[in-house]
Amino acid sequence: MGNSLFEWGNRENTTMVFLYEMGSTGLRFGELAQYLDDYHVVLGSNEARQ
């Protein structure tokens, strides 16, 4: 299993954490990202690897 972590924004801002499931990627949050400028955002997953 591999872990993926994406992070952006100022760490001094309120942090929002999103978890996503196997079979998807952090890229699916791309459209949402434009609305989260005022936050520190962390995306994480635990993806199965073969």
mmCIF entry with sequence, helices, sheets and N, C-alpha, C, O atoms, coordinates in Angstrom:
data_MODEL
# 
_entry.id   MODEL 
# 
_entity.id                         1 
_entity.type                       polymer 
_entity.pdbx_number_of_molecules   1 
# 
_entity_poly.entity_id                      1 
_entity_poly.type                           'polypeptide(L)' 
_entity_poly.nstd_linkage                   no 
_entity_poly.nstd_monomer                   no 
_entity_poly.pdbx_seq_one_letter_code       MGNSLFEWGNRENTTMVFLYEMGSTGLRFGELAQYLDDYHVVLGSNEARQ 
_entity_poly.pdbx_seq_one_letter_code_can   MGNSLFEWGNRENTTMVFLYEMGSTGLRFGELAQYLDDYHVVLGSNEARQ 
_entity_poly.pdbx_strand_id                 A 
# 
loop_
_entity_poly_seq.entity_id 
_entity_poly_seq.num 
_entity_poly_seq.mon_id 
_entity_poly_seq.hetero 
1 1  MET n 
1 2  GLY n 
1 3  ASN n 
1 4  SER n 
1 5  LEU n 
1 6  PHE n 
1 7  GLU n 
1 8  TRP n 
1 9  GLY n 
1 10 ASN n 
1 11 ARG n 
1 12 GLU n 
1 13 ASN n 
1 14 THR n 
1 15 THR n 
1 16 MET n 
1 17 VAL n 
1 18 PHE n 
1 19 LEU n 
1 20 TYR n 
1 21 GLU n 
1 22 MET n 
1 23 GLY n 
1 24 SER n 
1 25 THR n 
1 26 GLY n 
1 27 LEU n 
1 28 ARG n 
1 29 PHE n 
1 30 GLY n 
1 31 GLU n 
1 32 LEU n 
1 33 ALA n 
1 34 GLN n 
1 35 TYR n 
1 36 LEU n 
1 37 ASP n 
1 38 ASP n 
1 39 TYR n 
1 40 HIS n 
1 41 VAL n 
1 42 VAL n 
1 43 LEU n 
1 44 GLY n 
1 45 SER n 
1 46 ASN n 
1 47 GLU n 
1 48 ALA n 
1 49 ARG n 
1 50 GLN n 
# 
_struct_asym.id          A 
_struct_asym.entity_id   1 
# 
loop_
_struct_conf.conf_type_id 
_struct_conf.id 
_struct_conf.pdbx_PDB_helix_id 
_struct_conf.beg_label_comp_id 
_struct_conf.beg_label_asym_id 
_struct_conf.beg_label_seq_id 
_struct_conf.pdbx_beg_PDB_ins_code 
_struct_conf.end_label_comp_id 
_struct_conf.end_label_asym_id 
_struct_conf.end_label_seq_id 
_struct_conf.pdbx_end_PDB_ins_code 
_struct_conf.beg_auth_comp_id 
_struct_conf.beg_auth_asym_id 
_struct_conf.beg_auth_seq_id 
_struct_conf.end_auth_comp_id 
_struct_conf.end_auth_asym_id 
_struct_conf.end_auth_seq_id 
_struct_conf.pdbx_PDB_helix_class 
_struct_conf.details 
_struct_conf.pdbx_PDB_helix_length 
HELX_P HELX_P1 AA1 GLY A 26 ? PHE A 29 ? GLY A 26 PHE A 29 5 ? 4 
HELX_P HELX_P2 AA2 GLY A 30 ? ALA A 33 ? GLY A 30 ALA A 33 1 ? 4 
# 
_struct_conf_type.id          HELX_P 
_struct_conf_type.criteria    ? 
_struct_conf_type.reference   ? 
# 
_struct_sheet.id               AA1 
_struct_sheet.type             ? 
_struct_sheet.number_strands   3 
_struct_sheet.details          ? 
# 
loop_
_struct_sheet_order.sheet_id 
_struct_sheet_order.range_id_1 
_struct_sheet_order.range_id_2 
_struct_sheet_order.offset 
_struct_sheet_order.sense 
AA1 1 2 ? anti-parallel 
AA1 2 3 ? parallel      
# 
loop_
_struct_sheet_range.sheet_id 
_struct_sheet_range.id 
_struct_sheet_range.beg_label_comp_id 
_struct_sheet_range.beg_label_asym_id 
_struct_sheet_range.beg_label_seq_id 
_struct_sheet_range.pdbx_beg_PDB_ins_code 
_struct_sheet_range.end_label_comp_id 
_struct_sheet_range.end_label_asym_id 
_struct_sheet_range.end_label_seq_id 
_struct_sheet_range.pdbx_end_PDB_ins_code 
_struct_sheet_range.beg_auth_comp_id 
_struct_sheet_range.beg_auth_asym_id 
_struct_sheet_range.beg_auth_seq_id 
_struct_sheet_range.end_auth_comp_id 
_struct_sheet_range.end_auth_asym_id 
_struct_sheet_range.end_auth_seq_id 
AA1 1 GLY A 2  ? TRP A 8  ? GLY A 2  TRP A 8  
AA1 2 HIS A 40 ? GLU A 47 ? HIS A 40 GLU A 47 
AA1 3 THR A 15 ? TYR A 20 ? THR A 15 TYR A 20 
# 
loop_
_atom_site.group_PDB 
_atom_site.id 
_atom_site.type_symbol 
_atom_site.label_atom_id 
_atom_site.label_alt_id 
_atom_site.label_comp_id 
_atom_site.label_asym_id 
_atom_site.label_entity_id 
_atom_site.label_seq_id 
_atom_site.pdbx_PDB_ins_code 
_atom_site.Cartn_x 
_atom_site.Cartn_y 
_atom_site.Cartn_z 
_atom_site.occupancy 
_atom_site.B_iso_or_equiv 
_atom_site.pdbx_formal_charge 
_atom_site.auth_seq_id 
_atom_site.auth_comp_id 
_atom_site.auth_asym_id 
_atom_site.auth_atom_id 
_atom_site.pdbx_PDB_model_num 
ATOM 1   N N  . MET A 1 1  ? 0.842   -1.182 0.000  1.00 0.00 ? 1  MET A N  1 
ATOM 2   C CA . MET A 1 1  ? 0.000   0.000  0.000  1.00 0.00 ? 1  MET A CA 1 
ATOM 3   C C  . MET A 1 1  ? 0.884   1.241  0.000  1.00 0.00 ? 1  MET A C  1 
ATOM 4   O O  . MET A 1 1  ? 1.936   1.261  0.640  1.00 0.00 ? 1  MET A O  1 
ATOM 5   N N  . GLY A 1 2  ? 0.466   2.250  -0.701 1.00 0.00 ? 2  GLY A N  1 
ATOM 6   C CA . GLY A 1 2  ? 1.201   3.494  -0.722 1.00 0.00 ? 2  GLY A CA 1 
ATOM 7   C C  . GLY A 1 2  ? 0.331   4.626  -0.229 1.00 0.00 ? 2  GLY A C  1 
ATOM 8   O O  . GLY A 1 2  ? -0.884  4.625  -0.427 1.00 0.00 ? 2  GLY A O  1 
ATOM 9   N N  . ASN A 1 3  ? 0.943   5.565  0.397  1.00 0.00 ? 3  ASN A N  1 
ATOM 10  C CA . ASN A 1 3  ? 0.215   6.733  0.886  1.00 0.00 ? 3  ASN A CA 1 
ATOM 11  C C  . ASN A 1 3  ? 0.513   7.916  -0.016 1.00 0.00 ? 3  ASN A C  1 
ATOM 12  O O  . ASN A 1 3  ? 1.644   8.103  -0.465 1.00 0.00 ? 3  ASN A O  1 
ATOM 13  N N  . SER A 1 4  ? -0.510  8.708  -0.275 1.00 0.00 ? 4  SER A N  1 
ATOM 14  C CA . SER A 1 4  ? -0.342  9.933  -1.043 1.00 0.00 ? 4  SER A CA 1 
ATOM 15  C C  . SER A 1 4  ? -0.773  11.100 -0.177 1.00 0.00 ? 4  SER A C  1 
ATOM 16  O O  . SER A 1 4  ? -1.752  11.011 0.564  1.00 0.00 ? 4  SER A O  1 
ATOM 17  N N  . LEU A 1 5  ? -0.042  12.185 -0.275 1.00 0.00 ? 5  LEU A N  1 
ATOM 18  C CA . LEU A 1 5  ? -0.377  13.375 0.497  1.00 0.00 ? 5  LEU A CA 1 
ATOM 19  C C  . LEU A 1 5  ? -0.148  14.599 -0.376 1.00 0.00 ? 5  LEU A C  1 
ATOM 20  O O  . LEU A 1 5  ? 0.927   14.776 -0.951 1.00 0.00 ? 5  LEU A O  1 
ATOM 21  N N  . PHE A 1 6  ? -1.158  15.431 -0.467 1.00 0.00 ? 6  PHE A N  1 
ATOM 22  C CA . PHE A 1 6  ? -1.064  16.708 -1.177 1.00 0.00 ? 6  PHE A CA 1 
ATOM 23  C C  . PHE A 1 6  ? -1.400  17.789 -0.161 1.00 0.00 ? 6  PHE A C  1 
ATOM 24  O O  . PHE A 1 6  ? -2.295  17.617 0.667  1.00 0.00 ? 6  PHE A O  1 
ATOM 25  N N  . GLU A 1 7  ? -0.689  18.892 -0.227 1.00 0.00 ? 7  GLU A N  1 
ATOM 26  C CA . GLU A 1 7  ? -0.896  19.963 0.745  1.00 0.00 ? 7  GLU A CA 1 
ATOM 27  C C  . GLU A 1 7  ? -0.668  21.304 0.069  1.00 0.00 ? 7  GLU A C  1 
ATOM 28  O O  . GLU A 1 7  ? 0.255   21.443 -0.733 1.00 0.00 ? 7  GLU A O  1 
ATOM 29  N N  . TRP A 1 8  ? -1.499  22.295 0.382  1.00 0.00 ? 8  TRP A N  1 
ATOM 30  C CA . TRP A 1 8  ? -1.276  23.641 -0.122 1.00 0.00 ? 8  TRP A CA 1 
ATOM 31  C C  . TRP A 1 8  ? -1.903  24.648 0.813  1.00 0.00 ? 8  TRP A C  1 
ATOM 32  O O  . TRP A 1 8  ? -2.718  24.299 1.667  1.00 0.00 ? 8  TRP A O  1 
ATOM 33  N N  . GLY A 1 9  ? -1.523  25.883 0.648  1.00 0.00 ? 9  GLY A N  1 
ATOM 34  C CA . GLY A 1 9  ? -2.056  26.979 1.455  1.00 0.00 ? 9  GLY A CA 1 
ATOM 35  C C  . GLY A 1 9  ? -1.175  27.300 2.649  1.00 0.00 ? 9  GLY A C  1 
ATOM 36  O O  . GLY A 1 9  ? -0.211  26.595 2.947  1.00 0.00 ? 9  GLY A O  1 
ATOM 37  N N  . ASN A 1 10 ? -1.530  28.370 3.316  1.00 0.00 ? 10 ASN A N  1 
ATOM 38  C CA . ASN A 1 10 ? -0.787  28.870 4.466  1.00 0.00 ? 10 ASN A CA 1 
ATOM 39  C C  . ASN A 1 10 ? -1.141  28.049 5.704  1.00 0.00 ? 10 ASN A C  1 
ATOM 40  O O  . ASN A 1 10 ? -2.313  27.948 6.066  1.00 0.00 ? 10 ASN A O  1 
ATOM 41  N N  . ARG A 1 11 ? -0.147  27.470 6.347  1.00 0.00 ? 11 ARG A N  1 
ATOM 42  C CA . ARG A 1 11 ? -0.384  26.630 7.530  1.00 0.00 ? 11 ARG A CA 1 
ATOM 43  C C  . ARG A 1 11 ? -0.954  27.414 8.714  1.00 0.00 ? 11 ARG A C  1 
ATOM 44  O O  . ARG A 1 11 ? -1.442  26.815 9.673  1.00 0.00 ? 11 ARG A O  1 
ATOM 45  N N  . GLU A 1 12 ? -0.897  28.717 8.656  1.00 0.00 ? 12 GLU A N  1 
ATOM 46  C CA . GLU A 1 12 ? -1.456  29.534 9.740  1.00 0.00 ? 12 GLU A CA 1 
ATOM 47  C C  . GLU A 1 12 ? -2.969  29.706 9.584  1.00 0.00 ? 12 GLU A C  1 
ATOM 48  O O  . GLU A 1 12 ? -3.640  30.148 10.516 1.00 0.00 ? 12 GLU A O  1 
ATOM 49  N N  . ASN A 1 13 ? -3.503  29.364 8.422  1.00 0.00 ? 13 ASN A N  1 
ATOM 50  C CA . ASN A 1 13 ? -4.945  29.438 8.188  1.00 0.00 ? 13 ASN A CA 1 
ATOM 51  C C  . ASN A 1 13 ? -5.622  28.187 8.745  1.00 0.00 ? 13 ASN A C  1 
ATOM 52  O O  . ASN A 1 13 ? -4.955  27.215 9.099  1.00 0.00 ? 13 ASN A O  1 
ATOM 53  N N  . THR A 1 14 ? -6.948  28.222 8.817  1.00 0.00 ? 14 THR A N  1 
ATOM 54  C CA . THR A 1 14 ? -7.709  27.057 9.232  1.00 0.00 ? 14 THR A CA 1 
ATOM 55  C C  . THR A 1 14 ? -7.397  25.899 8.293  1.00 0.00 ? 14 THR A C  1 
ATOM 56  O O  . THR A 1 14 ? -7.371  26.073 7.075  1.00 0.00 ? 14 THR A O  1 
ATOM 57  N N  . THR A 1 15 ? -7.161  24.716 8.860  1.00 0.00 ? 15 THR A N  1 
ATOM 58  C CA . THR A 1 15 ? -6.829  23.541 8.066  1.00 0.00 ? 15 THR A CA 1 
ATOM 59  C C  . THR A 1 15 ? -8.074  22.728 7.753  1.00 0.00 ? 15 THR A C  1 
ATOM 60  O O  . THR A 1 15 ? -8.900  22.468 8.628  1.00 0.00 ? 15 THR A O  1 
ATOM 61  N N  . MET A 1 16 ? -8.197  22.332 6.491  1.00 0.00 ? 16 MET A N  1 
ATOM 62  C CA . MET A 1 16 ? -9.250  21.413 6.060  1.00 0.00 ? 16 MET A CA 1 
ATOM 63  C C  . MET A 1 16 ? -8.564  20.144 5.583  1.00 0.00 ? 16 MET A C  1 
ATOM 64  O O  . MET A 1 16 ? -7.616  20.205 4.800  1.00 0.00 ? 16 MET A O  1 
ATOM 65  N N  . VAL A 1 17 ? -9.041  18.989 6.051  1.00 0.00 ? 17 VAL A N  1 
ATOM 66  C CA . VAL A 1 17 ? -8.461  17.702 5.676  1.00 0.00 ? 17 VAL A CA 1 
ATOM 67  C C  . VAL A 1 17 ? -9.484  16.915 4.876  1.00 0.00 ? 17 VAL A C  1 
ATOM 68  O O  . VAL A 1 17 ? -10.630 16.764 5.299  1.00 0.00 ? 17 VAL A O  1 
ATOM 69  N N  . PHE A 1 18 ? -9.067  16.410 3.711  1.00 0.00 ? 18 PHE A N  1 
ATOM 70  C CA . PHE A 1 18 ? -9.908  15.580 2.867  1.00 0.00 ? 18 PHE A CA 1 
ATOM 71  C C  . PHE A 1 18 ? -9.229  14.236 2.681  1.00 0.00 ? 18 PHE A C  1 
ATOM 72  O O  . PHE A 1 18 ? -8.022  14.176 2.443  1.00 0.00 ? 18 PHE A O  1 
ATOM 73  N N  . LEU A 1 19 ? -9.985  13.169 2.786  1.00 0.00 ? 19 LEU A N  1 
ATOM 74  C CA . LEU A 1 19 ? -9.476  11.822 2.528  1.00 0.00 ? 19 LEU A CA 1 
ATOM 75  C C  . LEU A 1 19 ? -10.198 11.270 1.309  1.00 0.00 ? 19 LEU A C  1 
ATOM 76  O O  . LEU A 1 19 ? -11.400 11.478 1.144  1.00 0.00 ? 19 LEU A O  1 
ATOM 77  N N  . TYR A 1 20 ? -9.472  10.579 0.469  1.00 0.00 ? 20 TYR A N  1 
ATOM 78  C CA . TYR A 1 20 ? -10.103 9.988  -0.704 1.00 0.00 ? 20 TYR A CA 1 
ATOM 79  C C  . TYR A 1 20 ? -9.737  8.525  -0.790 1.00 0.00 ? 20 TYR A C  1 
ATOM 80  O O  . TYR A 1 20 ? -8.723  8.089  -0.245 1.00 0.00 ? 20 TYR A O  1 
ATOM 81  N N  . GLU A 1 21 ? -10.574 7.771  -1.482 1.00 0.00 ? 21 GLU A N  1 
ATOM 82  C CA . GLU A 1 21 ? -10.476 6.316  -1.507 1.00 0.00 ? 21 GLU A CA 1 
ATOM 83  C C  . GLU A 1 21 ? -9.601  5.802  -2.637 1.00 0.00 ? 21 GLU A C  1 
ATOM 84  O O  . GLU A 1 21 ? -9.207  6.534  -3.545 1.00 0.00 ? 21 GLU A O  1 
ATOM 85  N N  . MET A 1 22 ? -9.316  4.510  -2.541 1.00 0.00 ? 22 MET A N  1 
ATOM 86  C CA . MET A 1 22 ? -8.573  3.842  -3.606 1.00 0.00 ? 22 MET A CA 1 
ATOM 87  C C  . MET A 1 22 ? -9.320  4.009  -4.919 1.00 0.00 ? 22 MET A C  1 
ATOM 88  O O  . MET A 1 22 ? -10.550 4.047  -4.943 1.00 0.00 ? 22 MET A O  1 
ATOM 89  N N  . GLY A 1 23 ? -8.591  4.104  -5.980 1.00 0.00 ? 23 GLY A N  1 
ATOM 90  C CA . GLY A 1 23 ? -9.195  4.212  -7.296 1.00 0.00 ? 23 GLY A CA 1 
ATOM 91  C C  . GLY A 1 23 ? -9.436  5.644  -7.734 1.00 0.00 ? 23 GLY A C  1 
ATOM 92  O O  . GLY A 1 23 ? -9.795  5.885  -8.887 1.00 0.00 ? 23 GLY A O  1 
ATOM 93  N N  . SER A 1 24 ? -9.246  6.588  -6.843 1.00 0.00 ? 24 SER A N  1 
ATOM 94  C CA . SER A 1 24 ? -9.362  7.981  -7.244 1.00 0.00 ? 24 SER A CA 1 
ATOM 95  C C  . SER A 1 24 ? -8.035  8.664  -6.942 1.00 0.00 ? 24 SER A C  1 
ATOM 96  O O  . SER A 1 24 ? -7.146  8.071  -6.331 1.00 0.00 ? 24 SER A O  1 
ATOM 97  N N  . THR A 1 25 ? -7.910  9.905  -7.370 1.00 0.00 ? 25 THR A N  1 
ATOM 98  C CA . THR A 1 25 ? -6.665  10.642 -7.133 1.00 0.00 ? 25 THR A CA 1 
ATOM 99  C C  . THR A 1 25 ? -6.974  11.996 -6.514 1.00 0.00 ? 25 THR A C  1 
ATOM 100 O O  . THR A 1 25 ? -8.112  12.464 -6.552 1.00 0.00 ? 25 THR A O  1 
ATOM 101 N N  . GLY A 1 26 ? -5.969  12.607 -5.955 1.00 0.00 ? 26 GLY A N  1 
ATOM 102 C CA . GLY A 1 26 ? -6.117  13.941 -5.404 1.00 0.00 ? 26 GLY A CA 1 
ATOM 103 C C  . GLY A 1 26 ? -6.461  14.976 -6.457 1.00 0.00 ? 26 GLY A C  1 
ATOM 104 O O  . GLY A 1 26 ? -6.941  16.063 -6.134 1.00 0.00 ? 26 GLY A O  1 
ATOM 105 N N  . LEU A 1 27 ? -6.217  14.642 -7.724 1.00 0.00 ? 27 LEU A N  1 
ATOM 106 C CA . LEU A 1 27 ? -6.510  15.573 -8.809 1.00 0.00 ? 27 LEU A CA 1 
ATOM 107 C C  . LEU A 1 27 ? -8.002  15.854 -8.945 1.00 0.00 ? 27 LEU A C  1 
ATOM 108 O O  . LEU A 1 27 ? -8.389  16.866 -9.529 1.00 0.00 ? 27 LEU A O  1 
ATOM 109 N N  . ARG A 1 28 ? -8.840  14.976 -8.415 1.00 0.00 ? 28 ARG A N  1 
ATOM 110 C CA . ARG A 1 28 ? -10.278 15.209 -8.519 1.00 0.00 ? 28 ARG A CA 1 
ATOM 111 C C  . ARG A 1 28 ? -10.717 16.392 -7.669 1.00 0.00 ? 28 ARG A C  1 
ATOM 112 O O  . ARG A 1 28 ? -11.855 16.844 -7.788 1.00 0.00 ? 28 ARG A O  1 
ATOM 113 N N  . PHE A 1 29 ? -9.831  16.905 -6.808 1.00 0.00 ? 29 PHE A N  1 
ATOM 114 C CA . PHE A 1 29 ? -10.139 18.073 -5.991 1.00 0.00 ? 29 PHE A CA 1 
ATOM 115 C C  . PHE A 1 29 ? -9.710  19.373 -6.666 1.00 0.00 ? 29 PHE A C  1 
ATOM 116 O O  . PHE A 1 29 ? -9.836  20.445 -6.074 1.00 0.00 ? 29 PHE A O  1 
ATOM 117 N N  . GLY A 1 30 ? -9.209  19.291 -7.888 1.00 0.00 ? 30 GLY A N  1 
ATOM 118 C CA . GLY A 1 30 ? -8.712  20.457 -8.600 1.00 0.00 ? 30 GLY A CA 1 
ATOM 119 C C  . GLY A 1 30 ? -9.731  21.571 -8.744 1.00 0.00 ? 30 GLY A C  1 
ATOM 120 O O  . GLY A 1 30 ? -9.398  22.739 -8.546 1.00 0.00 ? 30 GLY A O  1 
ATOM 121 N N  . GLU A 1 31 ? -10.963 21.234 -9.085 1.00 0.00 ? 31 GLU A N  1 
ATOM 122 C CA . GLU A 1 31 ? -11.997 22.255 -9.242 1.00 0.00 ? 31 GLU A CA 1 
ATOM 123 C C  . GLU A 1 31 ? -12.365 22.886 -7.905 1.00 0.00 ? 31 GLU A C  1 
ATOM 124 O O  . GLU A 1 31 ? -12.639 24.084 -7.835 1.00 0.00 ? 31 GLU A O  1 
ATOM 125 N N  . LEU A 1 32 ? -12.371 22.096 -6.862 1.00 0.00 ? 32 LEU A N  1 
ATOM 126 C CA . LEU A 1 32 ? -12.696 22.592 -5.530 1.00 0.00 ? 32 LEU A CA 1 
ATOM 127 C C  . LEU A 1 32 ? -11.598 23.524 -5.003 1.00 0.00 ? 32 LEU A C  1 
ATOM 128 O O  . LEU A 1 32 ? -11.878 24.458 -4.251 1.00 0.00 ? 32 LEU A O  1 
ATOM 129 N N  . ALA A 1 33 ? -10.367 23.266 -5.397 1.00 0.00 ? 33 ALA A N  1 
ATOM 130 C CA . ALA A 1 33 ? -9.218  24.015 -4.879 1.00 0.00 ? 33 ALA A CA 1 
ATOM 131 C C  . ALA A 1 33 ? -9.357  25.519 -5.063 1.00 0.00 ? 33 ALA A C  1 
ATOM 132 O O  . ALA A 1 33 ? -8.919  26.285 -4.204 1.00 0.00 ? 33 ALA A O  1 
ATOM 133 N N  . GLN A 1 34 ? -9.949  25.950 -6.151 1.00 0.00 ? 34 GLN A N  1 
ATOM 134 C CA . GLN A 1 34 ? -10.070 27.386 -6.415 1.00 0.00 ? 34 GLN A CA 1 
ATOM 135 C C  . GLN A 1 34 ? -10.923 28.100 -5.372 1.00 0.00 ? 34 GLN A C  1 
ATOM 136 O O  . GLN A 1 34 ? -10.830 29.319 -5.228 1.00 0.00 ? 34 GLN A O  1 
ATOM 137 N N  . TYR A 1 35 ? -11.741 27.364 -4.654 1.00 0.00 ? 35 TYR A N  1 
ATOM 138 C CA . TYR A 1 35 ? -12.613 27.962 -3.635 1.00 0.00 ? 35 TYR A CA 1 
ATOM 139 C C  . TYR A 1 35 ? -12.015 27.891 -2.227 1.00 0.00 ? 35 TYR A C  1 
ATOM 140 O O  . TYR A 1 35 ? -12.632 28.348 -1.265 1.00 0.00 ? 35 TYR A O  1 
ATOM 141 N N  . LEU A 1 36 ? -10.825 27.323 -2.110 1.00 0.00 ? 36 LEU A N  1 
ATOM 142 C CA . LEU A 1 36 ? -10.224 27.098 -0.791 1.00 0.00 ? 36 LEU A CA 1 
ATOM 143 C C  . LEU A 1 36 ? -8.994  27.959 -0.541 1.00 0.00 ? 36 LEU A C  1 
ATOM 144 O O  . LEU A 1 36 ? -8.114  27.573 0.229  1.00 0.00 ? 36 LEU A O  1 
ATOM 145 N N  . ASP A 1 37 ? -8.924  29.112 -1.178 1.00 0.00 ? 37 ASP A N  1 
ATOM 146 C CA . ASP A 1 37 ? -7.750  29.983 -1.043 1.00 0.00 ? 37 ASP A CA 1 
ATOM 147 C C  . ASP A 1 37 ? -7.491  30.431 0.388  1.00 0.00 ? 37 ASP A C  1 
ATOM 148 O O  . ASP A 1 37 ? -6.343  30.690 0.749  1.00 0.00 ? 37 ASP A O  1 
ATOM 149 N N  . ASP A 1 38 ? -8.520  30.525 1.202  1.00 0.00 ? 38 ASP A N  1 
ATOM 150 C CA . ASP A 1 38 ? -8.371  31.028 2.568  1.00 0.00 ? 38 ASP A CA 1 
ATOM 151 C C  . ASP A 1 38 ? -8.071  29.931 3.580  1.00 0.00 ? 38 ASP A C  1 
ATOM 152 O O  . ASP A 1 38 ? -8.142  30.170 4.785  1.00 0.00 ? 38 ASP A O  1 
ATOM 153 N N  . TYR A 1 39 ? -7.735  28.726 3.108  1.00 0.00 ? 39 TYR A N  1 
ATOM 154 C CA . TYR A 1 39 ? -7.504  27.586 3.995  1.00 0.00 ? 39 TYR A CA 1 
ATOM 155 C C  . TYR A 1 39 ? -6.160  26.935 3.732  1.00 0.00 ? 39 TYR A C  1 
ATOM 156 O O  . TYR A 1 39 ? -5.568  27.092 2.664  1.00 0.00 ? 39 TYR A O  1 
ATOM 157 N N  . HIS A 1 40 ? -5.698  26.209 4.719  1.00 0.00 ? 40 HIS A N  1 
ATOM 158 C CA . HIS A 1 40 ? -4.580  25.284 4.557  1.00 0.00 ? 40 HIS A CA 1 
ATOM 159 C C  . HIS A 1 40 ? -5.248  23.931 4.293  1.00 0.00 ? 40 HIS A C  1 
ATOM 160 O O  . HIS A 1 40 ? -6.015  23.449 5.126  1.00 0.00 ? 40 HIS A O  1 
ATOM 161 N N  . VAL A 1 41 ? -4.963  23.321 3.150  1.00 0.00 ? 41 VAL A N  1 
ATOM 162 C CA . VAL A 1 41 ? -5.658  22.110 2.729  1.00 0.00 ? 41 VAL A CA 1 
ATOM 163 C C  . VAL A 1 41 ? -4.701  20.928 2.696  1.00 0.00 ? 41 VAL A C  1 
ATOM 164 O O  . VAL A 1 41 ? -3.580  21.032 2.196  1.00 0.00 ? 41 VAL A O  1 
ATOM 165 N N  . VAL A 1 42 ? -5.161  19.803 3.237  1.00 0.00 ? 42 VAL A N  1 
ATOM 166 C CA . VAL A 1 42 ? -4.397  18.557 3.210  1.00 0.00 ? 42 VAL A CA 1 
ATOM 167 C C  . VAL A 1 42 ? -5.289  17.477 2.609  1.00 0.00 ? 42 VAL A C  1 
ATOM 168 O O  . VAL A 1 42 ? -6.398  17.244 3.090  1.00 0.00 ? 42 VAL A O  1 
ATOM 169 N N  . LEU A 1 43 ? -4.806  16.819 1.559  1.00 0.00 ? 43 LEU A N  1 
ATOM 170 C CA . LEU A 1 43 ? -5.505  15.698 0.933  1.00 0.00 ? 43 LEU A CA 1 
ATOM 171 C C  . LEU A 1 43 ? -4.692  14.446 1.196  1.00 0.00 ? 43 LEU A C  1 
ATOM 172 O O  . LEU A 1 43 ? -3.473  14.451 1.029  1.00 0.00 ? 43 LEU A O  1 
ATOM 173 N N  . GLY A 1 44 ? -5.340  13.396 1.597  1.00 0.00 ? 44 GLY A N  1 
ATOM 174 C CA . GLY A 1 44 ? -4.600  12.163 1.855  1.00 0.00 ? 44 GLY A CA 1 
ATOM 175 C C  . GLY A 1 44 ? -5.359  10.939 1.439  1.00 0.00 ? 44 GLY A C  1 
ATOM 176 O O  . GLY A 1 44 ? -6.589  10.930 1.405  1.00 0.00 ? 44 GLY A O  1 
ATOM 177 N N  . SER A 1 45 ? -4.606  9.889  1.118  1.00 0.00 ? 45 SER A N  1 
ATOM 178 C CA . SER A 1 45 ? -5.219  8.600  0.789  1.00 0.00 ? 45 SER A CA 1 
ATOM 179 C C  . SER A 1 45 ? -4.276  7.469  1.186  1.00 0.00 ? 45 SER A C  1 
ATOM 180 O O  . SER A 1 45 ? -3.090  7.665  1.450  1.00 0.00 ? 45 SER A O  1 
ATOM 181 N N  . ASN A 1 46 ? -4.850  6.309  1.213  1.00 0.00 ? 46 ASN A N  1 
ATOM 182 C CA . ASN A 1 46 ? -4.088  5.086  1.419  1.00 0.00 ? 46 ASN A CA 1 
ATOM 183 C C  . ASN A 1 46 ? -4.433  4.194  0.245  1.00 0.00 ? 46 ASN A C  1 
ATOM 184 O O  . ASN A 1 46 ? -5.450  3.500  0.270  1.00 0.00 ? 46 ASN A O  1 
ATOM 185 N N  . GLU A 1 47 ? -3.601  4.204  -0.779 1.00 0.00 ? 47 GLU A N  1 
ATOM 186 C CA . GLU A 1 47 ? -3.897  3.529  -2.033 1.00 0.00 ? 47 GLU A CA 1 
ATOM 187 C C  . GLU A 1 47 ? -3.228  2.162  -2.088 1.00 0.00 ? 47 GLU A C  1 
ATOM 188 O O  . GLU A 1 47 ? -2.061  2.011  -1.729 1.00 0.00 ? 47 GLU A O  1 
ATOM 189 N N  . ALA A 1 48 ? -3.978  1.185  -2.539 1.00 0.00 ? 48 ALA A N  1 
ATOM 190 C CA . ALA A 1 48 ? -3.418  -0.158 -2.735 1.00 0.00 ? 48 ALA A CA 1 
ATOM 191 C C  . ALA A 1 48 ? -2.531  -0.167 -3.974 1.00 0.00 ? 48 ALA A C  1 
ATOM 192 O O  . ALA A 1 48 ? -2.900  0.395  -5.005 1.00 0.00 ? 48 ALA A O  1 
ATOM 193 N N  . ARG A 1 49 ? -1.394  -0.784 -3.884 1.00 0.00 ? 49 ARG A N  1 
ATOM 194 C CA . ARG A 1 49 ? -0.482  -0.903 -5.035 1.00 0.00 ? 49 ARG A CA 1 
ATOM 195 C C  . ARG A 1 49 ? -0.161  -2.367 -5.240 1.00 0.00 ? 49 ARG A C  1 
ATOM 196 O O  . ARG A 1 49 ? 0.046   -3.110 -4.280 1.00 0.00 ? 49 ARG A O  1 
ATOM 197 N N  . GLN A 1 50 ? -0.122  -2.777 -6.495 1.00 0.00 ? 50 GLN A N  1 
ATOM 198 C CA . GLN A 1 50 ? 0.175   -4.176 -6.799 1.00 0.00 ? 50 GLN A CA 1 
ATOM 199 C C  . GLN A 1 50 ? 1.562   -4.310 -7.353 1.00 0.00 ? 50 GLN A C  1 
ATOM 200 O O  . GLN A 1 50 ? 1.995   -5.418 -7.670 1.00 0.00 ? 50 GLN A O  1 
# 
